[in-house]
Amino acid sequence: MRQWLSFQEYSRRGNAPSHPVCRATDADALRSDPMFKLALDRLPAEAELCSQSTISRLENLPDVRALVRLGRGMIEQYCASFRQVPKRIVLDIDDTFDRVHGEQQLRLFNAYHHDYGFQPIVVFDGEGRFVTALLRPGKRPGGHEIRGFLRRLVGAIRATWPRVAILLRADSHYTAPEVFDWCRANRVDWVLGLAPNAALRRHVEGLEKTTAERFRAAPARGKVRRFKEFYDAAQSWSRVERIIARVEAGPEGTDTRFIVTNLQGGRPKKLYQGLYCARGQAENHIKAWKNHLAADRTSCHQAEANQFRLFLHAGAYWLLWSMRRLMPKGSTWRVMQFDTLRLRLIKLAARVVELKMQIKIHLPSSAPDQAIFAMLLDRLPRLVT
């Protein structure tokens, strides 16, 4: 078991510092790296770490039960990242297309992207913490599937925090009557995007007209944005819901967006701009996870192996996100992209000298970021305490 965990940790750490196109094939070059050995509590002179073939066998080892336990472990890791139990958490749920080039299980043709791939569901919280990821076929999730996913996700979170309030944010893919009914019955609030239609537009026809007139009267002042709230329901909904419309007029014409929520208080402008629009940051987290950590390299044939890869890349995300959180507040380091952070603080040349009683790591004396690197080394123990 200890050896299996060492292999898993080696693979997880290998996803963080390596080049985005690198994966298990790098294991043959990194297995003798002294810094990787030290990260796994091994001396530089000890035996080499696992090879590429061993990493490949590791990725194909977990079955469905093991993946379920790993998923629960990820949520436990998420809960443990808080110093105290929060009163409310915000969960940003989104799906992203993962293009594939083989005969992988669960691959499906997506007409919008005009290619084969997966469309995993990814969940972050409002501060950018990674919560979980679920591999699934390359199509939009339906209401029943989303309800089942939420039931497992919220159940795992409330197993640790029974009384925590949860706010769900997502785009119109997740606006379904099954989601409304389940969330209302399980004390989960929501702010969801709502696809426009003729019935919704009838509520804002007058507002669209007057907003366009205001812009034409003073175009030099820039775009005009106004809000309206009303109650309505689709035929499939069990009851009417609170709907907020945002109407914006500019040189390109009038643009109208809708959201639906069960929150009773709050002005429409604050709910839309201050609360719902903040979910756009989750898309940046997904881009960092895919582009900087190569989370879209799901090239294994078995679906279980590709799901395990998503978890490994989630672990790499946690490493870099946690390191970035240690940076001084208000500094550019606190919002730096993962690839820049990795290039400036992780991919450094070093000379490792193993002595009888100690190990010395000699870093370049001319490194341009010595001060921030020293501060990071001083704060790193916080990640494990």
HELIX and SHEET records of a PDB file:
HELIX    1   1 ARG A    2  ASN A   15  1                                  14    
HELIX    2   2 ALA A   24  ASP A   26  5                                   3    
HELIX    3   3 ALA A   27  LEU A   30  1                                   4    
HELIX    4   4 PRO A   34  ALA A   39  1                                   6    
HELIX    5   5 GLN A   52  GLU A   59  1                                   8    
HELIX    6   6 VAL A   64  ALA A   80  1                                  17    
HELIX    7   7 GLY A  143  THR A  160  1                                  18    
HELIX    8   8 SER A  172  TYR A  174  5                                   3    
HELIX    9   9 PRO A  177  ALA A  185  1                                   9    
HELIX   10  10 ALA A  198  HIS A  203  1                                   6    
HELIX   11  11 GLU A  205  ALA A  217  1                                  13    
HELIX   12  12 PRO A  219  ARG A  221  5                                   3    
HELIX   13  13 PRO A  268  LYS A  269  1                                   2    
HELIX   14  14 LYS A  270  TYR A  276  3                                   7    
HELIX   15  15 CYS A  277  ARG A  279  5                                   3    
HELIX   16  16 GLY A  280  LYS A  287  1                                   8    
HELIX   17  17 ALA A  288  HIS A  292  3                                   5    
HELIX   18  18 ALA A  303  ARG A  325  1                                  23    
HELIX   19  19 THR A  332  VAL A  335  5                                   4    
HELIX   20  20 PHE A  338  LEU A  345  1                                   8    
HELIX   21  21 GLN A  370  ARG A  379  1                                  10    
HELIX   22  22 LEU A  380  VAL A  384  5                                   5    
SHEET    1   A 8 PHE A 130  LEU A 134  0                                        
SHEET    2   A 8 ILE A 121  ASP A 125 -1                                        
SHEET    3   A 8 ARG A  88  ASP A  95 -1                                        
SHEET    4   A 8 ALA A 165  ALA A 170  1                                        
SHEET    5   A 8 VAL A 188  LEU A 194  1                                        
SHEET    6   A 8 GLY A 253  THR A 261 -1                                        
SHEET    7   A 8 GLU A 241  GLY A 250 -1                                        
SHEET    8   A 8 VAL A 224  ASP A 232 -1                                        
SHEET    1   B 3 ASP A  98  ARG A  99  0                                        
SHEET    2   B 3 ASP A 115  PHE A 118 -1                                        
SHEET    3   B 3 LEU A 108  ASN A 110 -1                                        
SHEET    1   C 2 ARG A 351  GLU A 354  0                                        
SHEET    2   C 2 ILE A 359  HIS A 362 -1                                        
END                                                                             
